[in-house]
Amino acid sequence: MNIQLNGERRQIAAQDLAAALEELGLAAAVVATAVNGEFVPVSARQATPLTEGDALEVLSPMQGG
């Protein structure tokens, strides 16, 4: 299916957010995720289905002061 990952079109086979992160090589990364503008906690990723055209945002925490 086609999704948008951080604003870029991507083709993935995954059907849920956890599987998409794994397919994209981000499963081990510490990241915050949102689907269509809604924050998705780590505990809900496997239960969050993806559909054609969804917008997925994956953000890494920043450190500094």
C-alpha positions as CSV (number, residue, x, y, z in Angstrom):
1,M,0.0,0.0,0.0
2,N,1.0,3.6,-0.5
3,I,1.6,5.7,2.6
4,Q,3.3,9.0,3.4
5,L,6.3,8.7,5.7
6,N,7.3,12.1,7.1
7,G,5.9,13.7,4.0
8,E,7.4,11.3,1.4
9,R,5.4,8.7,-0.5
10,R,6.4,5.1,0.4
11,Q,5.2,1.7,-0.8
12,I,4.9,-0.9,2.1
13,A,3.4,-4.3,2.5
14,A,2.8,-4.0,6.3
15,Q,-0.8,-3.8,7.5
16,D,-0.2,-2.3,11.0
17,L,2.1,0.4,12.5
18,A,4.4,-2.0,14.3
19,A,5.0,-4.1,11.1
20,A,5.5,-0.9,9.1
21,L,8.3,0.3,11.5
22,E,9.9,-3.1,11.2
23,E,9.7,-3.1,7.4
24,L,11.2,0.4,7.3
25,G,14.1,-0.6,9.6
26,L,12.9,1.5,12.5
27,A,11.6,-1.2,14.9
28,A,14.6,-1.0,17.2
29,A,14.8,2.8,17.2
30,V,13.4,5.0,20.0
31,V,10.9,7.1,18.2
32,A,7.6,8.8,18.6
33,T,4.9,7.9,16.1
34,A,1.7,9.4,14.8
35,V,-0.8,8.2,12.1
36,N,-2.8,10.9,10.4
37,G,-1.8,13.4,13.1
38,E,-2.8,11.2,16.0
39,F,0.0,10.2,18.5
40,V,0.3,6.4,18.8
41,P,2.1,5.1,21.9
42,V,4.4,2.1,21.7
43,S,1.8,-0.1,23.4
44,A,-0.7,0.5,20.7
45,R,1.4,0.2,17.5
46,Q,0.6,-3.4,16.8
47,A,-3.1,-2.7,17.2
48,T,-3.0,0.3,14.9
49,P,-4.0,-0.7,11.3
50,L,-2.7,1.3,8.3
51,T,-4.7,1.9,5.2
52,E,-4.0,3.2,1.8
53,G,-2.9,6.9,1.9
54,D,-2.3,7.1,5.6
55,A,0.3,9.7,6.8
56,L,2.8,8.3,9.2
57,E,5.1,10.5,11.2
58,V,8.2,9.1,12.9
59,L,10.2,11.4,15.1
60,S,13.4,10.8,17.0
61,P,13.8,12.6,20.4
62,M,16.3,15.5,20.4
63,Q,18.7,16.1,23.1
64,G,20.4,19.4,24.0
65,G,19.8,22.5,25.9
